Amino acid sequence: MKTVNISLNSIDKVKSFVNTIARFDEDFDLVSGRYVIDAKSIMGIFSLDLSRPITLNIHSDDADGKIEEALKPYIVQ
């Protein structure tokens, strides 16, 4: 499992993010405080506080780096 912080501070970014991760068969979870939701659920994402970065758990070894490359526009340091 890999963990990164992402920023989804606009409606367009949320839609684009969900479309991006929907291409992958792996499981993705978003963690905000005590809430954990399926990152492929657009309704779930809108239930979170999007004003600050959110933790994304990627349940994959992603040996070739395709997932991380696809998520670069959303990742914050």
mmCIF file of the C-alpha atoms, coordinates in Angstrom:
data_MODEL
# 
_entry.id   MODEL 
# 
loop_
_atom_site.group_PDB 
_atom_site.id 
_atom_site.type_symbol 
_atom_site.label_atom_id 
_atom_site.label_alt_id 
_atom_site.label_comp_id 
_atom_site.label_asym_id 
_atom_site.label_entity_id 
_atom_site.label_seq_id 
_atom_site.pdbx_PDB_ins_code 
_atom_site.Cartn_x 
_atom_site.Cartn_y 
_atom_site.Cartn_z 
_atom_site.occupancy 
_atom_site.B_iso_or_equiv 
_atom_site.pdbx_formal_charge 
_atom_site.auth_seq_id 
_atom_site.auth_comp_id 
_atom_site.auth_asym_id 
_atom_site.auth_atom_id 
_atom_site.pdbx_PDB_model_num 
ATOM 1  C CA . MET A 1 1  ? 0.000   0.000  0.000   1.00 0.00 ? 1  MET A CA 1 
ATOM 2  C CA . LYS A 1 2  ? 1.206   3.504  -0.813  1.00 0.00 ? 2  LYS A CA 1 
ATOM 3  C CA . THR A 1 3  ? -0.020  6.723  0.801   1.00 0.00 ? 3  THR A CA 1 
ATOM 4  C CA . VAL A 1 4  ? 0.062   10.206 -0.765  1.00 0.00 ? 4  VAL A CA 1 
ATOM 5  C CA . ASN A 1 5  ? -1.583  13.534 0.014   1.00 0.00 ? 5  ASN A CA 1 
ATOM 6  C CA . ILE A 1 6  ? -3.786  15.010 -2.689  1.00 0.00 ? 6  ILE A CA 1 
ATOM 7  C CA . SER A 1 7  ? -5.673  18.252 -3.212  1.00 0.00 ? 7  SER A CA 1 
ATOM 8  C CA . LEU A 1 8  ? -9.183  18.269 -4.701  1.00 0.00 ? 8  LEU A CA 1 
ATOM 9  C CA . ASN A 1 9  ? -10.151 21.903 -4.257  1.00 0.00 ? 9  ASN A CA 1 
ATOM 10 C CA . SER A 1 10 ? -12.582 22.279 -7.174  1.00 0.00 ? 10 SER A CA 1 
ATOM 11 C CA . ILE A 1 11 ? -15.505 20.401 -8.687  1.00 0.00 ? 11 ILE A CA 1 
ATOM 12 C CA . ASP A 1 12 ? -13.637 19.918 -11.964 1.00 0.00 ? 12 ASP A CA 1 
ATOM 13 C CA . LYS A 1 13 ? -10.633 18.479 -10.118 1.00 0.00 ? 13 LYS A CA 1 
ATOM 14 C CA . VAL A 1 14 ? -12.878 15.986 -8.283  1.00 0.00 ? 14 VAL A CA 1 
ATOM 15 C CA . LYS A 1 15 ? -14.520 14.831 -11.527 1.00 0.00 ? 15 LYS A CA 1 
ATOM 16 C CA . SER A 1 16 ? -11.166 14.519 -13.277 1.00 0.00 ? 16 SER A CA 1 
ATOM 17 C CA . PHE A 1 17 ? -9.670  12.625 -10.298 1.00 0.00 ? 17 PHE A CA 1 
ATOM 18 C CA . VAL A 1 18 ? -12.525 10.087 -10.191 1.00 0.00 ? 18 VAL A CA 1 
ATOM 19 C CA . ASN A 1 19 ? -12.286 9.546  -13.964 1.00 0.00 ? 19 ASN A CA 1 
ATOM 20 C CA . THR A 1 20 ? -8.523  9.030  -13.656 1.00 0.00 ? 20 THR A CA 1 
ATOM 21 C CA . ILE A 1 21 ? -8.613  6.403  -10.896 1.00 0.00 ? 21 ILE A CA 1 
ATOM 22 C CA . ALA A 1 22 ? -11.636 4.622  -12.412 1.00 0.00 ? 22 ALA A CA 1 
ATOM 23 C CA . ARG A 1 23 ? -9.272  3.384  -15.149 1.00 0.00 ? 23 ARG A CA 1 
ATOM 24 C CA . PHE A 1 24 ? -7.417  1.248  -12.584 1.00 0.00 ? 24 PHE A CA 1 
ATOM 25 C CA . ASP A 1 25 ? -8.648  -2.006 -11.026 1.00 0.00 ? 25 ASP A CA 1 
ATOM 26 C CA . GLU A 1 26 ? -6.889  -1.333 -7.716  1.00 0.00 ? 26 GLU A CA 1 
ATOM 27 C CA . ASP A 1 27 ? -8.673  -0.069 -4.603  1.00 0.00 ? 27 ASP A CA 1 
ATOM 28 C CA . PHE A 1 28 ? -8.260  3.549  -3.470  1.00 0.00 ? 28 PHE A CA 1 
ATOM 29 C CA . ASP A 1 29 ? -9.355  5.022  -0.124  1.00 0.00 ? 29 ASP A CA 1 
ATOM 30 C CA . LEU A 1 30 ? -9.513  8.682  0.888   1.00 0.00 ? 30 LEU A CA 1 
ATOM 31 C CA . VAL A 1 31 ? -8.906  9.461  4.561   1.00 0.00 ? 31 VAL A CA 1 
ATOM 32 C CA . SER A 1 32 ? -9.963  12.759 6.108   1.00 0.00 ? 32 SER A CA 1 
ATOM 33 C CA . GLY A 1 33 ? -9.902  12.828 9.891   1.00 0.00 ? 33 GLY A CA 1 
ATOM 34 C CA . ARG A 1 34 ? -11.862 9.803  11.075  1.00 0.00 ? 34 ARG A CA 1 
ATOM 35 C CA . TYR A 1 35 ? -13.661 9.281  7.761   1.00 0.00 ? 35 TYR A CA 1 
ATOM 36 C CA . VAL A 1 36 ? -12.507 6.723  5.188   1.00 0.00 ? 36 VAL A CA 1 
ATOM 37 C CA . ILE A 1 37 ? -14.342 6.590  1.865   1.00 0.00 ? 37 ILE A CA 1 
ATOM 38 C CA . ASP A 1 38 ? -13.936 4.827  -1.478  1.00 0.00 ? 38 ASP A CA 1 
ATOM 39 C CA . ALA A 1 39 ? -12.011 7.251  -3.694  1.00 0.00 ? 39 ALA A CA 1 
ATOM 40 C CA . LYS A 1 40 ? -13.972 6.103  -6.760  1.00 0.00 ? 40 LYS A CA 1 
ATOM 41 C CA . SER A 1 41 ? -17.194 7.441  -5.197  1.00 0.00 ? 41 SER A CA 1 
ATOM 42 C CA . ILE A 1 42 ? -17.799 11.006 -6.333  1.00 0.00 ? 42 ILE A CA 1 
ATOM 43 C CA . MET A 1 43 ? -20.595 11.420 -3.765  1.00 0.00 ? 43 MET A CA 1 
ATOM 44 C CA . GLY A 1 44 ? -18.299 10.158 -1.025  1.00 0.00 ? 44 GLY A CA 1 
ATOM 45 C CA . ILE A 1 45 ? -15.607 12.654 -1.988  1.00 0.00 ? 45 ILE A CA 1 
ATOM 46 C CA . PHE A 1 46 ? -18.055 15.556 -1.796  1.00 0.00 ? 46 PHE A CA 1 
ATOM 47 C CA . SER A 1 47 ? -18.906 14.509 1.772   1.00 0.00 ? 47 SER A CA 1 
ATOM 48 C CA . LEU A 1 48 ? -15.316 15.317 2.848   1.00 0.00 ? 48 LEU A CA 1 
ATOM 49 C CA . ASP A 1 49 ? -13.703 18.639 3.743   1.00 0.00 ? 49 ASP A CA 1 
ATOM 50 C CA . LEU A 1 50 ? -12.045 19.522 0.425   1.00 0.00 ? 50 LEU A CA 1 
ATOM 51 C CA . SER A 1 51 ? -10.541 22.794 1.640   1.00 0.00 ? 51 SER A CA 1 
ATOM 52 C CA . ARG A 1 52 ? -7.358  21.021 2.752   1.00 0.00 ? 52 ARG A CA 1 
ATOM 53 C CA . PRO A 1 53 ? -5.250  18.099 1.456   1.00 0.00 ? 53 PRO A CA 1 
ATOM 54 C CA . ILE A 1 54 ? -6.665  14.583 1.830   1.00 0.00 ? 54 ILE A CA 1 
ATOM 55 C CA . THR A 1 55 ? -4.738  11.353 2.337   1.00 0.00 ? 55 THR A CA 1 
ATOM 56 C CA . LEU A 1 56 ? -5.063  8.823  -0.497  1.00 0.00 ? 56 LEU A CA 1 
ATOM 57 C CA . ASN A 1 57 ? -4.293  5.164  0.228   1.00 0.00 ? 57 ASN A CA 1 
ATOM 58 C CA . ILE A 1 58 ? -3.440  3.193  -2.918  1.00 0.00 ? 58 ILE A CA 1 
ATOM 59 C CA . HIS A 1 59 ? -3.867  -0.556 -2.397  1.00 0.00 ? 59 HIS A CA 1 
ATOM 60 C CA . SER A 1 60 ? -1.355  -1.667 -4.993  1.00 0.00 ? 60 SER A CA 1 
ATOM 61 C CA . ASP A 1 61 ? 2.375   -2.228 -5.320  1.00 0.00 ? 61 ASP A CA 1 
ATOM 62 C CA . ASP A 1 62 ? 2.337   -0.148 -8.578  1.00 0.00 ? 62 ASP A CA 1 
ATOM 63 C CA . ALA A 1 63 ? 5.727   -1.482 -9.591  1.00 0.00 ? 63 ALA A CA 1 
ATOM 64 C CA . ASP A 1 64 ? 5.729   0.305  -12.951 1.00 0.00 ? 64 ASP A CA 1 
ATOM 65 C CA . GLY A 1 65 ? 4.545   3.663  -11.537 1.00 0.00 ? 65 GLY A CA 1 
ATOM 66 C CA . LYS A 1 66 ? 1.519   4.117  -13.822 1.00 0.00 ? 66 LYS A CA 1 
ATOM 67 C CA . ILE A 1 67 ? -0.828  5.052  -10.986 1.00 0.00 ? 67 ILE A CA 1 
ATOM 68 C CA . GLU A 1 68 ? 1.505   7.635  -9.467  1.00 0.00 ? 68 GLU A CA 1 
ATOM 69 C CA . GLU A 1 69 ? 2.159   9.141  -12.896 1.00 0.00 ? 69 GLU A CA 1 
ATOM 70 C CA . ALA A 1 70 ? -1.591  9.475  -13.534 1.00 0.00 ? 70 ALA A CA 1 
ATOM 71 C CA . LEU A 1 71 ? -2.107  11.102 -10.109 1.00 0.00 ? 71 LEU A CA 1 
ATOM 72 C CA . LYS A 1 72 ? 0.700   13.701 -10.407 1.00 0.00 ? 72 LYS A CA 1 
ATOM 73 C CA . PRO A 1 73 ? -1.696  16.657 -11.021 1.00 0.00 ? 73 PRO A CA 1 
ATOM 74 C CA . TYR A 1 74 ? -3.425  15.978 -7.680  1.00 0.00 ? 74 TYR A CA 1 
ATOM 75 C CA . ILE A 1 75 ? -0.482  15.118 -5.411  1.00 0.00 ? 75 ILE A CA 1 
ATOM 76 C CA . VAL A 1 76 ? 0.750   17.765 -2.955  1.00 0.00 ? 76 VAL A CA 1 
ATOM 77 C CA . GLN A 1 77 ? 3.902   17.619 -0.873  1.00 0.00 ? 77 GLN A CA 1 
# 
